[in-house]
Amino acid sequence: MKILKDRMCVVCGRKFDVKLEKGNVIPIQYFFSKELGKALTGKKTEYWECEYCSGYMKERVIEWMNINWGSRCPDFEENCALCRAWKCFDYLFEID
């Protein structure tokens, strides 16, 4: 398994290593895009977040979902807008 060494988190500034997934795929929670780096800094640079900071983002989205949509329904129903919103959240964060 390949490891990318010494990536720097744009949020906290810490250096960290990234274990690549099968096929040398970068896990989605770490790298976002060079375009996002350009939008934030004005130059094309890689945008990385460490595991802690990317997890923090997930927690903020959960708070936002609960405030703006409400907590999850106990059972998923396709016709329920709340269930579909939480299903989108699951897709974004790849929760089983």
C-alpha positions as CSV (number, residue, x, y, z in Angstrom):
1,M,0.0,0.0,0.0
2,K,1.4,3.4,-1.0
3,I,1.7,6.3,1.5
4,L,1.9,10.0,0.7
5,K,4.2,11.6,3.2
6,D,4.2,15.0,4.8
7,R,0.9,16.5,3.6
8,M,0.0,19.7,5.4
9,C,-3.5,20.4,6.8
10,V,-4.8,23.8,5.6
11,V,-7.0,24.0,8.7
12,C,-4.5,23.3,11.6
13,G,-1.1,23.3,9.8
14,R,-0.1,19.8,11.1
15,K,1.8,17.4,8.8
16,F,0.3,14.0,8.3
17,D,0.7,10.9,6.1
18,V,-2.1,9.5,3.8
19,K,-2.5,5.8,3.2
20,L,-3.9,5.3,-0.3
21,E,-6.8,3.0,-0.9
22,K,-6.8,0.2,-3.5
23,G,-5.7,1.4,-6.9
24,N,-3.7,4.3,-5.3
25,V,-6.9,6.2,-4.7
26,I,-6.8,9.1,-2.2
27,P,-9.4,8.8,0.6
28,I,-12.0,11.5,0.0
29,Q,-11.8,12.9,3.6
30,Y,-8.2,14.2,3.0
31,F,-7.8,15.8,-0.4
32,F,-10.4,18.1,-1.9
33,S,-9.0,19.7,-5.1
34,K,-6.4,22.0,-6.5
35,E,-9.3,24.3,-7.6
36,L,-10.4,24.7,-4.0
37,G,-6.8,25.6,-3.0
38,K,-6.7,28.1,-5.8
39,A,-10.0,29.7,-4.7
40,L,-8.7,30.0,-1.1
41,T,-5.1,31.1,-1.9
42,G,-5.2,32.6,-5.4
43,K,-2.7,30.0,-6.7
44,K,-3.2,26.4,-7.7
45,T,-2.1,24.5,-4.6
46,E,-3.3,21.2,-3.1
47,Y,-5.9,21.4,-0.4
48,W,-5.5,18.8,2.3
49,E,-7.2,18.3,5.7
50,C,-6.0,16.0,8.4
51,E,-8.3,13.3,9.8
52,Y,-9.1,15.4,12.9
53,C,-10.0,18.5,10.9
54,S,-12.0,16.7,8.3
55,G,-13.9,14.9,11.1
56,Y,-14.6,18.3,12.6
57,M,-16.3,19.3,9.3
58,K,-18.5,16.2,9.5
59,E,-19.6,17.1,13.0
60,R,-20.5,20.7,11.9
61,V,-22.6,19.3,9.1
62,I,-24.4,16.9,11.5
63,E,-25.2,19.9,13.7
64,W,-26.5,21.8,10.7
65,M,-28.6,18.9,9.5
66,N,-30.2,18.5,13.0
67,I,-31.0,22.2,13.2
68,N,-32.3,22.7,9.7
69,W,-33.8,19.3,8.8
70,G,-34.2,17.5,12.2
71,S,-32.9,14.3,13.5
72,R,-33.0,11.1,11.5
73,C,-36.2,9.2,11.2
74,P,-36.1,5.7,12.9
75,D,-37.0,4.0,9.6
76,F,-36.0,5.1,6.1
77,E,-39.0,6.1,3.8
78,E,-38.3,7.0,0.2
79,N,-41.1,9.6,0.1
80,C,-39.8,11.4,3.3
81,A,-37.8,14.6,2.5
82,L,-36.0,14.3,5.8
83,C,-34.9,10.7,5.0
84,R,-33.7,11.7,1.6
85,A,-31.7,14.6,3.1
86,W,-30.0,12.2,5.5
87,K,-29.4,9.8,2.7
88,C,-27.5,12.6,0.9
89,F,-25.5,13.2,4.0
90,D,-24.6,9.5,4.2
91,Y,-23.5,9.6,0.5
92,L,-21.3,12.7,1.1
93,F,-19.5,11.1,4.1
94,E,-19.7,7.5,2.9
95,I,-21.4,6.2,6.0
96,D,-22.6,2.6,6.0
